[in-house]
Amino acid sequence: MADKDKKMTVEEAGRKGGEATADSHDKEFYQEIGKKGGETTAEKHGKEFYQDIGKKGGESTAENHDKEFYQEIGKKGGEATAEKHGKEFYQDIGKKGGESTAENHDKEFYQEIGKKGGEATADSHDKDFYQEIGEKGGNARAKNNGED
């Protein structure tokens, strides 16, 4: 009878309640309550709230993960996006990105990023690389000019 007289802690009661709920509800139930919670939060808070929690989440993630983590999630995101969209999608977002960048930057910006890109490429490639891309470029130009 001593076991019946023991009171449960708040943590134990919460855990048992959570387990019982998980046992009796499916994925759709959790999706629906998540959606309702998100809608309620959106009604109560403005853009700044989401910017703030996004910033905090990003900082926390950055503290806990390395470059490889970001490369992996970027790769997964890119693959998922590629499965859903075709060539036209990428052309459209590329065009929009290019237009937006052009509106926000001047000639010096492009000169600087070109210089940095050239330096990075030079640091990571040798003479054979440049010979190969030069040959490919020359062949492509000759083909376009009808000089097969």
Secondary structure, DSSP 8 states (H G I E B T S, - for coil): -HHHH----HHHHHHHHHHHHHHH--HHHHHHHHHHHHHHHHHH--HHHHHHHHHHHHHHHHHH--HHHHHHHHHHHHHHHHHH--HHHHHHHHHHHHHHHHHH--HHHHHHHHHHHHHHHHHH--HHHHHHHHHHHHHHHHHHTT--
